[in-house]
Amino acid sequence: MAKNGRGSNRALTILLGVILWITGILVSLAVGFGMIEGVLYIPELETTTQVAGWIVVVLTIVGAVLAIIDKITE
């Protein structure tokens, strides 16, 4: 029996997209919280490293929520 392959290819593409999206969210949050805690320090920003970390965390969460809402209302 010959397989079309299109269905499995599409499912694999969707799965890969979800995996990459979740990985991006986790990396962004790790970087943001690292900046907030002072583990990741940017010498040029000095005192604003914490603020930049909070911006990264907040924008990551907002972006994730908006992406989910967009996908649900599609």
PyMOL commands that set and color helices and strands:
alter all, ss='L'
color gray80, all
select helices_A, chain A and resi 6-37+46-72
alter helices_A, ss='H'
color red, helices_A
deselect
rebuild
show_as cartoon
